[in-house]
Amino acid sequence: MDYISTRGDRERISGAQAIVRGLAPDRGLYVPTSFPDIDVSADFDAAALAGGGYRGIAKLVLAAFLPDFTAQEIEACVDGAYDRKFDAPDIAPLFSITKDDAAGRPADAHVLELWHGPTAAFKDMALTILPYLMKTAARKTGEDKKIVILTATSGDTGKAALAGFADVPGTEIFVYYPKDGVSAVQERQMVTQEGGNVHVFGIRGNFDDAQTAVKNVSGDAAYGAALAARGVRLSSANSINIGRLVPQVAYYVSAWARLAASGAVGPGEPVNICVPTGNFGNILAAWYAKQIGVPVGRLICASNENKVLTDFLRSGVYDRRRDFVLTDSPSMDILISSNLERLLWHLSGGVAAGADGDVRRMMGGLDADGYYDAGEAVRQGLEDSRFYGGFADMERAHGALASLWQGQRYLIDTHTAVACAVMRGYWKETGDRTPVVIASTASPYKFAGSVARVLGLAEAEDEFAAVRQLFEYTGVAVPEGLRDLESKPVLHEQVIEREGVRATIDAALAG
């Protein structure tokens, strides 16, 4: 399997090369030129898949997408990543909310808990394994330069990347987050991160500002050449790196296999997948799972008030020219969805159709004018792929969160609440009874203040007091990585303008 840029660089490279590079030289994203020739539902017995556990499924998926890695290399990466760092033996457990009477019980619903890793967010599912993949890929490609990881974060990616790459030999990691656009818990997780190779900066602006600043530096060919002369290669831990995206495919394979093995769905029967997302990577991984044979019906893309994706999926027109809304699901407060570019390339026909020209047109329009019309081929592809776009405002999301707690004593965070609210709207609109997997992207304790307010608790002194208050009220265990955060020393305090990213890199490398 080869990988190629979405924007016109026709060089076909291996998975290892794509992982090391992160972003293509033409600023495009790497995509597989074809999908693995397997059919999960037909070629693999569901019981055998589920019986192999999460690690077994991850090895299957990674081997399919990264055939240039040996079986031994894949095994070492998977076993190194998915170990006792996760507090759930099955890594990504499912919880049934079928009995949620407030939703009218229109379909079997299963919450896929993706937040049992060290930072209590779904980003751990890929960022615990990315350092292993990166080190292996560097060795395989003969990379002898220091790898500098640049990462923009809306909250969760930053801490997960920092934890994964801290003190990894031959690397430096730089994380940039919107100073006033993450929760207090998310910020404290990042600014207390230890490690001789870690650098964390707040950026004045929103996540789109941070993401654009990092992509501008990563895509600057002249700057990259200057760094290469100093023995440095830039790469990324954002989901623009294919090494982030591929591991995410595994948890959708795992969810279907476990439901099929338990009899919750019949052999080859589909499930719908509902994902709360802003940057589109998490739901793109579900679409990739569908391409390799996982029986997926609807792909339900759940947005908050920043509903640029909802509007795009319904119209085929992407328009970021709108007010940016700060919500209590901040990791979804995004107006520029980077990973959508990969889907546009695939739906525009890929290599055979010269899709890079269409993608360059669309991305150029987004940069210059703030919008683009994807065209009829993409609109038809969205329909054929069975995407559904829906959004929920905070009131509806809060209602879903409160209902689940009151009805089942099941606690979710504010992002998962958006997905549950959108799912209810979808059921009401369509009457579709297909079983659904809802991606739960963070522990409720990462947004404890918001969750506590929804449950009617008194206003806490700060976010950390809210964690204690929420635990006392619910009895739901606090993830180990979130305990005693307020007592940890702050190690990273610098706040910069978005134009200052390059200067921070130069200063750190010079030091």
N, C-alpha and C positions, 0 to 999 in steps of 0.2 A: 504494500500500500504506500502510495506517495502522498505528500502534502504540497499544496500550492497556495499562493497568495490570492486573496479575493480581488486584488486591484490591478493585476496585469503582469507582475513579475512571473514569467512562465517557468522559472526554475523549479523542477520537481525535486523535493528533498525528502529525507526520511523523517520518521516521527522523532527520533533523537535530535536531529538538526532543528526541527521546528520547536521543540521544547527549549533548547538552548537559546535560540534566537528570540523567541517570544513574539515580537512584532516583525513583520516582513520589511525588507528595505524600502518598499514603496508605500509603507504605512498600512498595508493591508493585513488581514488576519489569515492565519494558515487554516486550511480546511482539507479534509481528505478528498482525494479525487474520485474515490468510490467508497462504498460501504462494505464492511466484511460480508462475505458470502455465506451467511448462516441464517438460520431461522430458529430463534430461541424456542418458540412454542412447538415446532415440529421436530427439530433435530436434537433437542435436549429435553429429557424427561423432567417435568417440574419438580417431582419429589427428589430426584437426584440433585437438581440444582439447589433446592432449598437445603437438602441434607449436607451439601458441601459447605454450608454456612456463608456468611458474607465474604469471607476471604476467598473462598473458592469461586464465587461469582465474580469478584473483582479481578481475580487472575484470568478468568475466561474473557472478560471484557477487555482488559488491558492487552492481553495477547492478541486479540482480534484487531484492535486498533493500532498496536505497536508491534508489528511482526518483526521489526529489526531488533527487538529486545529478545534475548534468549529466555527460555522457561525459567532458568535459574535466576536471571536478573529480575524477571517479573515477580517471582516468588519472594526474593529478598526485599523488594520494594513494598509489596503488599504486607508481608509479615512484619516488617519494620514499622509500617504506618499504623496498622489496625491491631493494636495490642492493648495493654492495660491503660493506655492514655484515654480509652473510651470507657465510660462507666456502665455501659450496657453490653452484656456478653454477645448479643447478636448485632452490635454496632448501630444498626438503624432499625429499631423495633417499630412494629405497627400497633396502633391502638384503635379498636373499633368504636365508632360513635354512632352506630346504627340506631341505638335506642334514644337518640336525641329527639324526643317528641316535639320539641319546639320547631323542629325543621319539618315536621309532618311525616318523617320517616319515608321520604320518597325513594330512597335508594340506600344500599349498603355503603357506608362511608368509613374509610380507614385512614387514620392520620399516620403519616410516615415521619417518625421523630428523627430528625437529622441533626440534633443538637447535643448528642451525648459525648462529644469530643472535648478536648482540653479547654477550649474557649467558649463552649456552650452555644455554638452557632453552626449552621450547615456548612460554612466554609471549611470547617475542619475535615469534612469528608474528602476534600481534594487537597487541602493545604498541608495535611499531615503526610501525604504521600509525595507531593511535588518536590520537596528537597531530595528525596531518594531518587525520583525520576530524573531530576536535574543533575545530580552527581553522576548517576549512571550514564546519562546522555552525554555529559561532558567527557567522560572517560571514553565512551564509544566513538565520539567524533574527534578525539584528539585535541579537544579544547584545552589550551594551556594558559588562557587569560583568566584573571579574576572576574567572576561573574557578579555584576552589580544589578540587584533586583530593584526595580522601581515599581511602586504600587500606590495607586490612589484608592481610597476606601470611603465608603459611606458608613463605615462603622465596624463591620464584622471581619471583612477580608484582612484589614490591617493587623489586628491582633493575631489572627490565625497564621498569617504569613510571618509575622515577627516570631511567634512561638516556633514555627517550623524551621526557620532559617537561622535562629539565634546560635551564634558560635559555630555554624557549619563552615569548615575550612574552605578557603578559596572563594568565599562570597562576602558581599556587603549588601545589606537590605535597607532601603529608604522607603518610608511610609508617609503619605501625605493625606490628611483628613480635613474636612471642613470644620473649622474651629467651633462654630456654633451649630453644627448640623449633625451631631451624634449625641447619644445619651451619655449621661455622666458615668455610667458603668462602662460603656464602650471606651470612652476617652481614658478613664483611669486604667483600664486593661492595657491600653497602648502606651501611655506615658510612664508606666511603671515597669515596662519590659526591660529585663536585664540582657546583657550580651555585648561583647566587645565590637561586634560588627553591625549593630542595629542603630538606626537613626529615624527619629519620628518628628514630624513637623505639622503643626496646624496651619491651615491656609485660610486667609480671609476670603470668604466666598462660600459657595455651595459645592456639592459633590461634582457637578458638571464642570465647575471651574477647576477643581483639583484633577479630575480625569483628563480634561483637555490639556492642562499644563504638563502632565506626565506624558501624554501621548505626543505632544509637540517635541519634548526632549527626546523621547524614545525614537521618534521618526526623523530626527535631524541627522541626515547622512554625514554631514561635515563634522558635527560634534562626535558622532559615533566613530568616525575615522580618527579623530584626534585622541579619543579615549583608547582606541585600539593601539595607537602608537605608544601609549603609556601602559599597555598590557592589561586593558580593561575591556570587557564586553558587557553591554547593557542587555538586560532581559527583564521579564515581568512575572509577577505572581498573580496579577489580575486574571480574570477569566478570558482576556484576550490571548493568553497563553493556552495552546491546545492541551498542554499538560495539566491544566486546571479543569478543562471541560470533560475530557475522556473519563477520568475517575468518577465524575458525577453520573455518567450513564449507568454505572454499576448499581446504584441504589434503586433505580427504576426497574432494572432486571430483577433485583432481589425482591422488591415488593410484589411484582407479579408472580414470581416463582413461589413465594411463600403463600400467597393467596390461593394459587392453583393447587399447591400441595395440600393445603388445609381443606380444599373443597369449596372455598368461598367463591371461586369462579371455576367453571368447567374447563376441560382441556381446550386450549386455543381460544377461549372466550376472552373478549376485551375488557379492559378497565379504562375508565376515564382518568385523567390526571389533571389535578388543579394545583397551580403553582403561584404563590405570591412573588412577584418579581418586578424589578425596575430596570435592571441591566440586561435582562433576557437570557442570561447564560443558563440559569437553572431550568427553565422550560425548554431551551434549545437542547439540553442534555436529554430531556424526555423525548423530544422529536428524534434525536439520534437513536435513542433506544427503540423507537418505533421503526426506524429504518433498518435495524439489524434483526427485526422479527418479533419484538415484544408486542403482543396484541394490545394496542392502544386505540381507543375510540376517539373521544374528544380530548384535545389539549386545551385546557381552560386557563387562560392567562389572566390572573387577578391583579388589578392595579388599585392604588389608593387615589386620592384626588388628583395626583399628577398622572392623569390617565392618557398620556400620549400613546401608549401601546394599545389601549382599548380602542381609541379612535383609529389608529392605523389598521388594526386587524379587521375593523368593520368597514373601512373605506379604501384601504390601500394607499392612503396619503399620510405621510409622516410630517408632523408640523409641531416643532418645539417652540413656536412663537406664541407663548402663553405665560401666564403668571406661574411662578414657582411657588408651590404650597408647602409650608412646613407642617408636617403631621406627626402623630405619635407612632408612626411606622417609618422612621427616618431612613432605614436602609433601602426603602423604595421611593424616596424623594429624589427622583432622577428624571431628567427630560431628554437625555441623550443615551440611548440604549445600545451600547457598543456591540454586543453579541448578535444583535439583529442583522448586522452586516453579513454574518455567515449564512443565515437563513436566506437572505436576499440572493446571495451567490448561488446557493443550491436551487432555489425556486426559479432563478433566471436561466437555468439549464446547464450550469457548471461549465466544464472545459469545452464540451462539444458545442455549446451555443455561444462561446465567447462571453460568458457572464461577467467577466472582469470589466468590460466596457460599460455594462449597465450599472455595475456597482460603483465605478468611478463617477458616473453621471449622478447617481443618487447621493453619494457621499459629498461630491462637490456641491450639489445643491444644498445639502444640509449645512455645510460649512459657510457657504456664501450667502444663502437666503433664508436658512432656518427651516427649510421644508423640502420635500420631494414627493413626486407621484411615482409609486413603484411600477406602475404599468399593469397591463392586463395579464401578462404571464404570471406575475407574482400574485395578483389577486386570485387567479385561478388556482395557483399552487397553495395559497392559504386555505381556499375552500376544499381542495382535494385532501389537504393534510388535516382538515377538520379542526382548525383553530377556532377558538371562541374567545372573544375579548370582553371582559366585564370589569367594572370597578365598584368599589364601596367607599363611601365617605366614612368619617370617623364615627358618626352616630350608628350607622349600620354595623360597622366592625365591632364597636363596643357592645352592641346588642348580641352579636354572635358569641363574643367572649363571655359575657355575663350569663347567657343562656346555657352554654356548655358547663360552666361552673355550677350553676344552680340546678341544672337537670341531672348532671352525671358526676359532679365533683371532679371534672377534668379541666385542668388549667392550661391555657395557651397564651402565647404572647400576642402582641398587637399586629404583627405581620401575618401570622397564621390566622388571626381573627379576620383579616381582610379576605383571605382565601375562603374561609368558612362562610363569610357573608356573601361573597360572589357566588359561591357554590349554591347557596340557598336561592339566590336570584336566578341562577341557571335552571335549577329544578323547577321553580315556579314558571319560568318562561317556556321551557321545553317539555317538561314532563318526562324527561329521559330517566329511565330506571337503571341504567348501567352502573355497576359498582364503581366507586371512585376512590382514588388515592389522593389525599390532600397532603402536600408537602408542608411540614412544620419546620420552619427555618431557624428558630431560636428558642432558647429557654425563656419562660416568662420572667425570670429574674433578671434578664438583661435589660428589661424595660419595666422594672418593678414599680416605679412611681406611677406610670400610666396604667398598668394592670390594677394596682391597688385602688386608684381613683375610680376605675370602671366598676370595681366590686363594692364601691361605696365606703371605703375605709377613710379615716381621717387623714388630712394632708400630713405627710411625713416631713421631718426637718430637711432631709435631702434624700438623694437616690439610694444611698447606702442604708439609711434608716428605713427606707421603704422595703428594702430586701428583707430586713429583720421583721418588719411589720407583716409583710406578706407571708413569710414563713410561719409566724405565730398564728396568723389567721387561718391559713390553709393546711399547714402541716406537710406541704409538698417539699421534698428535699431540695436544698440549695446546691447546685453543682459545685464541685470542689474548686474549680477555677474562678468562681465568683465570691468565694468566702474571704472575708477580711481584706478586701481590696483597699478600703479607706486607710488602712494602717501601713500600706506599702509606700515607700518613698517615691516621689515623682522624680524621674530621671531625665525627662525630655520636656522642655518648657517653651521652646522657640516657636513663635508664630510668624509666618512670612506672607508676603504678597505672592500671588500665583506666578508672577514673573521671576520669582527668586529660586525656583527649583534647581536650575543648573548651578547657581552659585553654592547652594548647599552641598551638592554632589562634589563640586571642585574643592570646596573647603575641607570636606571630610576625607577625600582621597589624598589631598595634600598633607593632611595631618598625620 
